[in-house]
Amino acid sequence: MQKILIVRLSSLGDIVHNMPLVADIHRLHPDAIIDWLVEENFVEFVNLVRGVRSVIPFSLRRWRRQLLSPATWREVRKFRRSLSIEEYDLVIDCHGLIKSAWVASWARGELIGLSNRTEGAGYECLVRWFYQTKVWIQPHTHVVERSRQLAACALGDPLPRADEQNIDFGIDRCQAARELAHTGLNLPVLYVVFVHATSREDKQWPESCWIELGQSLIHRGISIILPWGSTVEHAKSKRLAQKLGVAALVPPRLSLPAVTGLIDSAAVTVGVDTGLVHIAAALKRPTIELYNFATAWRTGGYWSPNIVNLGKGGSPPNLVEVKSVLAGFGLL
């Protein structure tokens, strides 16, 4: 029996892409005990992953905002002591940043991480000084395969095949559905989720396109759901809903498990390159991922015919392409 600590602190999309390594490990090591260290805002979401015994919250973002507070440093010391209580056979840092390697080094166990940067991924070379074992990954590697290969090398397992169609993200759909039910939302029978929000302005899709697409779906009797996670995103959801009319619903702010349930019950999710869209792809639900850059090869879903990636560098996806895919899904 091996005890393994996975370190993948953030962000939401990266956490989603890290999930398959849990099922990979249990497939070959069914008795393995796996814990996951993650930023506290994502604990509820990682709790949805089957096969994770314990999700350990890390509070670096909050500590940074209160760096001069004595209470912060007391909390840091308490966290460090509690992390060192458990003895692990392996501590796998999937993040590859100084902050992740630093906190991973507080845990007891052989620390393993990446020896190189893969294309488009965050990586800080100094992390190599923290690792007892360093794993080299081909630079042109999808982010899902990067973490799967890292875990396989850490355990001495055969490398997973990149063309494998049965990638298991391990999301507990029943728990997600229960979380959605607890919100008391009165959802329409048939709806499409629009994920318009992203932290990067250059990943956005024009509001005019969202409105025209929504009008086309509503004309076919399909409702639009516009989830949000910040004040700015809430304002945009309300603005789009006002243009689309009563068939567009802006829900209250939902927890990540609840919004996972929302996406899982949608006819289709359409969205930009961001975490919620990657959740839809991980659920293998009908998903249209909109890319303004030639990065779909690195983060886009490839494990289900339900996932369609549109757009490439210098050529953002257009309405005709999106409507054509929706027609293929039987909605337009």
Phi, psi and chi 1 to 4 in degrees:
 res  aa     phi    psi   chi1   chi2   chi3   chi4
   1 MET       -  127.2 -176.3 -179.6  -65.3      -
   2 GLN  -110.6  141.6  -72.1 -172.7  -56.6      -
   3 LYS  -108.4  124.6  -65.1  169.6   78.9  172.0
   4 ILE  -128.2  134.6  -58.9  164.8      -      -
   5 LEU  -109.3  121.2  176.9   64.0      -      -
   6 ILE   -94.1  130.1  -57.0  -60.6      -      -
   7 VAL  -114.6  105.5 -179.6      -      -      -
   8 ARG  -144.3   99.8  178.0   78.4 -127.1 -168.0
   9 LEU   -78.6  -40.8  -56.3  176.4      -      -
  10 SER  -168.0 -178.6   61.7      -      -      -
  11 SER   -87.8 -172.8   57.3      -      -      -
  12 LEU   -57.7  -49.8  178.8   57.2      -      -
  13 GLY   -60.2  -40.7      -      -      -      -
  14 ASP   -67.3  -35.7  -68.4  -33.3      -      -
  15 ILE   -64.1  -44.7  -70.0  167.6      -      -
  16 VAL   -57.5  -47.0  172.4      -      -      -
  17 HIS   -68.7  -16.0  -69.1  140.9      -      -
  18 ASN   -86.5  -17.2 -147.8   67.6      -      -
  19 MET   -60.9  -38.1  -71.8  176.6  168.6      -
  20 PRO   -60.0  -22.0  -27.5   37.3      -      -
  21 LEU   -65.9  -23.9   67.8   81.3      -      -
  22 VAL   -65.3  -48.8  175.6      -      -      -
  23 ALA   -65.0  -36.7      -      -      -      -
  24 ASP   -58.6  -46.9  -75.6   -6.4      -      -
  25 ILE   -63.3  -47.4  -67.6  170.5      -      -
  26 HIS   -67.6  -25.6  -79.8  -58.6      -      -
  27 ARG   -63.3  -39.2 -166.2  174.7  -66.3  122.5
  28 LEU  -101.4  -18.3  -64.1  177.3      -      -
  29 HIS  -133.4   73.2  -52.1  -87.3      -      -
  30 PRO   -61.2  -21.5   17.6  -29.3      -      -
  31 ASP   -93.6    2.1  -65.7  -31.0      -      -
  32 ALA   -62.8  142.9      -      -      -      -
  33 ILE  -105.6  122.3  -65.1  171.8      -      -
  34 ILE  -120.7  124.5  -59.2  175.5      -      -
  35 ASP  -110.3  160.5  -66.2  -17.8      -      -
  36 TRP  -136.0  126.1 -171.0  -42.7      -      -
  37 LEU   -97.9  123.8  180.0   64.7      -      -
  38 VAL  -149.3  156.9   70.1      -      -      -
  39 GLU   -57.2  142.8  -86.7  -76.6   -7.2      -
  40 GLU   -57.9  -28.6   59.0 -173.6   -4.3      -
  41 ASN   -67.0  -17.1  -68.0  -16.3      -      -
  42 PHE  -109.4    6.9  -58.5  111.8      -      -
  43 VAL   -60.1  -46.5  167.0      -      -      -
  44 GLU   -59.4  -37.6  -77.0 -174.4  -41.9      -
  45 PHE   -70.3  -46.1 -179.1   63.6      -      -
  46 VAL   -65.4  -25.3  179.0      -      -      -
  47 ASN   -62.9  -16.4  -88.9  -37.0      -      -
  48 LEU   -76.9  -13.9  -68.4  178.6      -      -
  49 VAL   -80.1  116.5 -176.6      -      -      -
  50 ARG   -64.7  138.9  -63.9 -172.5  -56.4  -87.2
  51 GLY    96.2   -3.0      -      -      -      -
  52 VAL   -97.0  119.9  174.5      -      -      -
  53 ARG   -71.6  -48.6  176.9 -171.7   68.2  167.1
  54 SER  -141.8  134.8  178.1      -      -      -
  55 VAL  -104.3  121.1 -176.1      -      -      -
  56 ILE  -101.9  117.5  -56.7  168.4      -      -
  57 PRO   -78.5  135.8   26.3  -31.0      -      -
  58 PHE  -117.0  137.6 -176.3   50.4      -      -
  59 SER  -118.8   33.9  -51.2      -      -      -
  60 LEU   -58.5  -41.5 -177.9   60.2      -      -
  61 ARG   -60.6  -43.0  -67.7 -179.4  179.9  178.5
  62 ARG   -71.0  -39.7  178.4  164.1   53.3   80.5
  63 TRP   -62.0  -37.8  -68.3  -19.9      -      -
  64 ARG   -61.9  -34.8  -80.6  174.6  171.8  169.6
  65 ARG   -73.1  -18.6  -67.7 -165.3  -61.8  -91.6
  66 GLN  -128.8   43.9  -55.6  166.1   18.2      -
  67 LEU   -63.8  -29.1 -158.7   57.3      -      -
  68 LEU   -90.7   -0.4  -60.5  179.9      -      -
  69 SER   -81.3  128.9  167.8      -      -      -
  70 PRO   -57.8  -32.9  -23.8   33.9      -      -
  71 ALA   -63.2  -35.4      -      -      -      -
  72 THR   -62.3  -46.3  -65.5      -      -      -
  73 TRP   -70.4  -29.9  -70.8  101.8      -      -
  74 ARG   -65.2  -40.1  -75.5 -165.1  -62.6  -90.9
  75 GLU   -66.4  -39.2 -170.6  176.0  -12.6      -
  76 VAL   -61.7  -46.8  171.3      -      -      -
  77 ARG   -62.8  -40.9  -72.3 -169.2  -66.5  -89.6
  78 LYS   -63.7  -43.0 -178.2  179.6  178.1 -179.0
  79 PHE   -62.1  -43.7  169.9   82.1      -      -
  80 ARG   -63.5  -40.5 -173.9  165.8 -175.7  166.9
  81 ARG   -64.5  -43.9  -75.1 -166.0  -58.0  -91.0
  82 SER   -67.3  -35.5   65.8      -      -      -
  83 LEU   -67.4  -32.7 -174.2   60.3      -      -
  84 SER   -82.2   -5.7   64.6      -      -      -
  85 ILE   -67.4  -44.3  -69.8  171.9      -      -
  86 GLU   -78.1  138.4 -169.3   81.7   58.7      -
  87 GLU  -106.5  121.6 -173.9  167.3   -2.0      -
  88 TYR  -106.6  150.4  -66.3   99.0      -      -
  89 ASP   -74.6  -39.4  -64.0  -68.5      -      -
  90 LEU  -137.7  138.4  -60.7  171.7      -      -
  91 VAL  -119.4  114.7  178.9      -      -      -
  92 ILE  -108.9  112.0  -53.8  174.9      -      -
  93 ASP   -89.7  105.5  175.8   20.9      -      -
  94 CYS   -89.5   -3.9  -58.6      -      -      -
  95 HIS   -87.2  -45.8 -149.0  132.5      -      -
  96 GLY    77.5   24.9      -      -      -      -
  97 LEU  -118.0  160.1  -59.0  179.3      -      -
  98 ILE   -55.8  -43.8  -66.0  -66.1      -      -
  99 LYS   -63.2  -38.4   65.6  178.0 -178.8 -179.2
 100 SER   -74.5  -42.2   60.3      -      -      -
 101 ALA   -65.7  -36.1      -      -      -      -
 102 TRP   -62.7  -51.3  178.7   53.1      -      -
 103 VAL   -70.6  -33.7   68.9      -      -      -
 104 ALA   -62.1  -32.6      -      -      -      -
 105 SER   -70.0  -14.2   70.1      -      -      -
 106 TRP   -75.1  -23.2  -62.5   -8.5      -      -
 107 ALA   -78.5  153.8      -      -      -      -
 108 ARG   -91.7  120.2  -71.6 -163.9  -66.2  156.8
 109 GLY   152.1  163.0      -      -      -      -
 110 GLU   -65.2  122.7 -179.1 -175.4   -3.1      -
 111 LEU   -94.1  123.9 -179.2   51.7      -      -
 112 ILE  -123.3  139.0  -61.4  171.0      -      -
 113 GLY  -157.9 -174.6      -      -      -      -
 114 LEU   -78.2  141.7  -62.0  161.1      -      -
 115 SER   -96.8   -6.0   69.6      -      -      -
 116 ASN  -150.4  165.5   66.0  -61.3      -      -
 117 ARG   -90.9  136.4  178.3 -178.0  179.5  -88.8
 118 THR   -98.1  158.2   56.2      -      -      -
 119 GLU   -58.7  127.3  -68.3  177.1   25.6      -
 120 GLY    80.3   -3.2      -      -      -      -
 121 ALA  -101.4  149.8      -      -      -      -
 122 GLY   -71.1  135.9      -      -      -      -
 123 TYR  -161.9  136.4 -177.9   76.2      -      -
 124 GLU  -120.6  119.1  -65.0  170.0  -17.0      -
 125 CYS   -57.0  -30.7  -66.3      -      -      -
 126 LEU   -65.6  -13.7  -69.9  177.9      -      -
 127 VAL   -61.5  -24.4  -64.6      -      -      -
 128 ARG   -58.6  -26.8  -69.5  177.0 -128.1  175.3
 129 TRP   -70.8  -20.2  -65.5  100.7      -      -
 130 PHE   -83.4  -24.8  -70.9   91.1      -      -
 131 TYR   -89.2  137.5  -57.7  145.7      -      -
 132 GLN   -78.0  -34.5  -79.5   85.1   55.0      -
 133 THR  -127.7  132.1  -59.3      -      -      -
 134 LYS  -118.9  136.2  -65.6  170.3  -83.2  -67.4
 135 VAL  -116.0  128.0  175.7      -      -      -
 136 TRP   -92.4  132.9 -172.7   84.7      -      -
 137 ILE  -120.6  140.1  -55.6  -70.1      -      -
 138 GLN   -52.2  130.4  -75.8  -78.2   -7.1      -
 139 PRO   -56.4  -38.3  -26.8   35.8      -      -
 140 HIS   -91.6   77.3 -166.5   76.3      -      -
 141 THR  -133.7  134.1  -60.1      -      -      -
 142 HIS   -60.3  146.6 -167.4  -76.3      -      -
 143 VAL   -63.2  -32.1  -69.6      -      -      -
 144 VAL   -65.4  -43.8  167.9      -      -      -
 145 GLU   -70.1  -29.8  -63.9  -52.6  -39.0      -
 146 ARG   -60.2  -49.6 -178.5  179.3   74.5  162.0
 147 SER   -70.5  -35.7   59.1      -      -      -
 148 ARG   -64.4  -42.2  -63.7  179.5   77.2 -156.0
 149 GLN   -67.8  -38.9  -70.3  177.8   26.3      -
 150 LEU   -59.7  -47.0  175.0   59.6      -      -
 151 ALA   -64.8  -41.2      -      -      -      -
 152 ALA   -62.1  -44.0      -      -      -      -
 153 CYS   -65.1  -38.6  -70.2      -      -      -
 154 ALA   -60.9  -35.1      -      -      -      -
 155 LEU   -97.2   -2.1  -73.2  149.0      -      -
 156 GLY    72.7   26.9      -      -      -      -
 157 ASP   -94.3  160.8  -64.8  -25.7      -      -
 158 PRO   -61.2  145.7  -18.1   29.2      -      -
 159 LEU   -66.7  136.9  -67.6 -178.3      -      -
 160 PRO   -67.3  149.9   24.6  -32.7      -      -
 161 ARG   -79.1  131.8  -62.4 -162.9  -46.8  -86.9
 162 ALA   -67.5  -21.0      -      -      -      -
 163 ASP   -94.6    8.4   61.2  -10.5      -      -
 164 GLU   -63.7  132.2 -149.8  168.3   15.4      -
 165 GLN   -94.6  -10.9  -63.3  -62.4  -54.9      -
 166 ASN  -102.4   37.3   64.5  -18.9      -      -
 167 ILE   -63.2  129.5  -66.8  175.4      -      -
 168 ASP  -112.1  114.5 -177.0    5.7      -      -
 169 PHE   -84.2   -9.7  -73.3   79.6      -      -
 170 GLY    68.5   23.0      -      -      -      -
 171 ILE   -77.1  128.3  -62.5  174.4      -      -
 172 ASP   -77.9   95.6 -173.2  -21.4      -      -
 173 ARG   -69.0  -32.8  -53.6  170.0   93.7  124.5
 174 CYS   -65.0  -42.6  -68.0      -      -      -
 175 GLN   -65.4  -39.5 -179.9   59.7   31.4      -
 176 ALA   -62.0  -41.1      -      -      -      -
 177 ALA   -64.6  -38.7      -      -      -      -
 178 ARG   -64.5  -41.4  -75.0 -167.4  -69.0  -90.1
 179 GLU   -63.1  -39.4  -67.2  -65.1  -30.9      -
 180 LEU   -66.2  -42.1  176.6   62.3      -      -
 181 ALA   -61.3  -35.7      -      -      -      -
 182 HIS   -65.1  -19.9  -69.9  160.1      -      -
 183 THR   -74.0  -20.2   66.0      -      -      -
 184 GLY    74.4   14.8      -      -      -      -
 185 LEU   -65.1  135.3  -88.5  177.7      -      -
 186 ASN   -96.4   91.1 -175.4   18.8      -      -
 187 LEU   -90.0  147.5  -68.0  168.4      -      -
 188 PRO   -67.0  161.5   22.2  -31.3      -      -
 189 VAL   -66.5  -41.7  173.9      -      -      -
 190 LEU  -123.7  119.5 -174.6   63.4      -      -
 191 TYR  -147.9  156.5   63.6   87.2      -      -
 192 VAL  -116.6  135.9  169.2      -      -      -
 193 VAL   -92.5  128.0  171.7      -      -      -
 194 PHE  -101.9  117.1  -80.3    4.1      -      -
 195 VAL  -104.9   92.5 -179.3      -      -      -
 196 HIS   -94.0  -13.5   57.9   76.0      -      -
 197 ALA   -93.3  136.7      -      -      -      -
 198 THR  -152.4  152.2  174.0      -      -      -
 199 SER   -72.0  -16.0   57.4      -      -      -
 200 ARG  -108.7  124.6  -76.1  177.6   49.0  177.5
 201 GLU   -60.1  -35.0 -172.3   66.1   30.2      -
 202 ASP   -77.2   -0.5   55.0    2.8      -      -
 203 LYS   -99.3   -2.3  -72.6 -174.5  177.3 -178.1
 204 GLN   -69.5  157.6  -61.5  -80.2    0.8      -
 205 TRP  -110.4  140.9 -155.1   42.9      -      -
 206 PRO   -56.9  140.3  -24.1   33.6      -      -
 207 GLU   -60.0  -34.3  -72.9 -166.7   26.6      -
 208 SER   -61.3  -35.1   59.0      -      -      -
 209 CYS   -69.4  -41.7  -67.7      -      -      -
 210 TRP   -60.5  -42.4  -72.5  115.9      -      -
 211 ILE   -66.0  -47.4  -67.5  166.1      -      -
 212 GLU   -64.4  -40.0 -174.3  174.0  -20.9      -
 213 LEU   -65.0  -43.6 -177.1   62.8      -      -
 214 GLY   -61.3  -41.9      -      -      -      -
 215 GLN   -62.6  -38.5  -71.5  170.3  -20.8      -
 216 SER   -65.0  -41.0  -62.5      -      -      -
 217 LEU   -70.1  -42.9  -72.0  165.4      -      -
 218 ILE   -61.7  -36.5  -70.0  168.1      -      -
 219 HIS   -60.3  -25.9 -176.3   69.8      -      -
 220 ARG   -93.6   10.0  -64.4  -67.7  -60.9  -89.4
 221 GLY    83.9   20.5      -      -      -      -
 222 ILE  -107.7  132.2  -59.6  164.3      -      -
 223 SER   -84.7  161.7  -62.2      -      -      -
 224 ILE  -119.6  130.5  -51.9  -61.7      -      -
 225 ILE  -111.3  132.9  -49.3  -66.3      -      -
 226 LEU  -121.8   81.4  -62.7  152.3      -      -
 227 PRO   -69.6  162.7   26.0  -32.6      -      -
 228 TRP  -153.3  164.8   54.8  -81.6      -      -
 229 GLY  -139.6    0.4      -      -      -      -
 230 SER  -147.2  170.3   69.8      -      -      -
 231 THR   -60.5  -43.1  -56.6      -      -      -
 232 VAL   -63.9  -43.6  171.8      -      -      -
 233 GLU   -66.5  -36.7  -66.2  168.6    9.0      -
 234 HIS   -62.7  -43.1 -173.7 -142.7      -      -
 235 ALA   -61.9  -40.4      -      -      -      -
 236 LYS   -69.3  -41.2 -175.1  171.5 -179.4  179.6
 237 SER   -59.4  -44.1  -73.4      -      -      -
 238 LYS   -65.4  -38.3  -70.0  179.1   68.3  175.9
 239 ARG   -64.2  -43.8 -168.5  162.3   60.7 -114.1
 240 LEU   -66.8  -41.2  -68.5  173.0      -      -
 241 ALA   -62.6  -37.8      -      -      -      -
 242 GLN   -62.8  -35.5  -73.4  169.8   -6.1      -
 243 LYS   -73.7  -30.1  -65.1  -74.9 -173.2  179.8
 244 LEU   -91.1  -21.6  -66.7  172.0      -      -
 245 GLY    92.1 -162.6      -      -      -      -
 246 VAL   -69.3  -16.9  -65.8      -      -      -
 247 ALA   -80.1   -1.3      -      -      -      -
 248 ALA  -107.1  130.1      -      -      -      -
 249 LEU  -117.6  128.6  171.2   66.2      -      -
 250 VAL  -103.4  106.5  179.3      -      -      -
 251 PRO   -74.0  166.8   29.6  -34.3      -      -
 252 PRO   -65.0  168.3   23.8  -33.0      -      -
 253 ARG   -63.0  126.4 -176.4  168.7 -173.7  167.9
 254 LEU  -105.6  148.8  -59.6  173.8      -      -
 255 SER   -67.1  161.7   68.7      -      -      -
 256 LEU   -62.7  -39.7  -75.5  172.9      -      -
 257 PRO   -61.7  -39.9  -27.2   36.3      -      -
 258 ALA   -67.3  -41.9      -      -      -      -
 259 VAL   -69.7  -26.8   82.5      -      -      -
 260 THR   -64.1  -42.8  -60.6      -      -      -
 261 GLY   -62.9  -39.4      -      -      -      -
 262 LEU   -60.2  -47.1  176.0   77.0      -      -
 263 ILE   -66.3  -38.6  -71.3  167.9      -      -
 264 ASP   -64.9  -26.4 -161.8   24.2      -      -
 265 SER   -95.1   -1.2  -63.0      -      -      -
 266 ALA   -77.3  150.6      -      -      -      -
 267 ALA   -66.0  -41.5      -      -      -      -
 268 VAL  -152.9  149.1  178.8      -      -      -
 269 THR  -113.5  128.4  -66.9      -      -      -
 270 VAL  -116.3  128.5 -177.5      -      -      -
 271 GLY  -168.1  166.5      -      -      -      -
 272 VAL   -79.3  174.9  -66.3      -      -      -
 273 ASP   -70.5   90.2  175.6   18.6      -      -
 274 THR  -155.4  173.2 -166.3      -      -      -
 275 GLY   -56.7  -44.8      -      -      -      -
 276 LEU   -64.3  -34.5  -63.3 -171.6      -      -
 277 VAL   -67.8  -37.5  169.8      -      -      -
 278 HIS   -68.7  -29.1  -62.4  -47.3      -      -
 279 ILE   -64.0  -45.5  -70.2  174.8      -      -
 280 ALA   -57.7  -43.7      -      -      -      -
 281 ALA   -65.7  -39.6      -      -      -      -
 282 ALA   -63.5  -32.5      -      -      -      -
 283 LEU   -77.0   -7.6  -69.3  164.4      -      -
 284 LYS    61.3   29.0  -58.1  179.1 -176.8  177.6
 285 ARG   -84.3  157.4  -63.6  -68.8  -60.2  151.9
 286 PRO   -53.3  120.9  -28.2   36.8      -      -
 287 THR  -140.5  133.5  -54.3      -      -      -
 288 ILE  -114.8  114.5  -58.0  175.6      -      -
 289 GLU   -99.0  125.8  -58.1 -170.3   53.5      -
 290 LEU  -103.1  116.6  -52.8  174.9      -      -
 291 TYR  -115.1  131.1  -75.7   88.9      -      -
 292 ASN   -93.6   -6.4  -70.6  -11.9      -      -
 293 PHE  -129.9  164.8  -57.7   95.4      -      -
 294 ALA   -82.3   59.6      -      -      -      -
 295 THR  -120.2    5.1   52.4      -      -      -
 296 ALA   -61.7  -30.9      -      -      -      -
 297 TRP   -60.9  -26.5   71.8  -94.3      -      -
 298 ARG   -93.8  -34.9 -172.9  174.8   69.2   84.9
 299 THR  -125.4  -10.3   61.4      -      -      -
 300 GLY   -73.7  153.1      -      -      -      -
 301 GLY   -72.6  137.2      -      -      -      -
 302 TYR  -132.0    3.9   58.5   86.8      -      -
 303 TRP   -99.7    7.8   43.6   82.2      -      -
 304 SER  -156.0  139.7  169.4      -      -      -
 305 PRO   -67.0  -11.8   22.4  -32.4      -      -
 306 ASN   -72.7  -13.5  -77.4  -26.1      -      -
 307 ILE  -102.4  123.7  -53.5  164.1      -      -
 308 VAL  -122.7  123.8  179.2      -      -      -
 309 ASN  -100.6  125.7  -56.8  -54.7      -      -
 310 LEU  -120.6  146.0  -64.2  177.9      -      -
 311 GLY   100.0  153.3      -      -      -      -
 312 LYS  -153.8  173.0   50.0 -166.6  174.0 -176.1
 313 GLY   -55.4  125.4      -      -      -      -
 314 GLY    79.3   -1.0      -      -      -      -
 315 SER  -142.4   80.2  178.9      -      -      -
 316 PRO   -60.9  155.2  -19.3   31.1      -      -
 317 PRO   -63.2  144.1   20.6  -30.5      -      -
 318 ASN  -110.5  168.9   59.1   55.8      -      -
 319 LEU   -61.7  -37.6  -91.8  171.4      -      -
 320 VAL   -60.3  -43.6  173.0      -      -      -
 321 GLU   -63.0  -45.5  -67.1  174.2  -55.9      -
 322 VAL   -64.6  -44.0  177.6      -      -      -
 323 LYS   -64.4  -35.0  -72.5 -178.6  177.2 -179.3
 324 SER   -63.9  -40.7  175.7      -      -      -
 325 VAL   -66.8  -42.6  175.4      -      -      -
 326 LEU   -62.5  -35.2  -73.0  170.0      -      -
 327 ALA   -63.5  -39.0      -      -      -      -
 328 GLY   -64.0  -29.7      -      -      -      -
 329 PHE   -82.2   -2.7  -74.5  143.3      -      -
 330 GLY    83.4   20.0      -      -      -      -
 331 LEU  -103.9  -21.7  -66.1 -175.9      -      -
 332 LEU  -128.5      -  -73.9  179.7      -      -
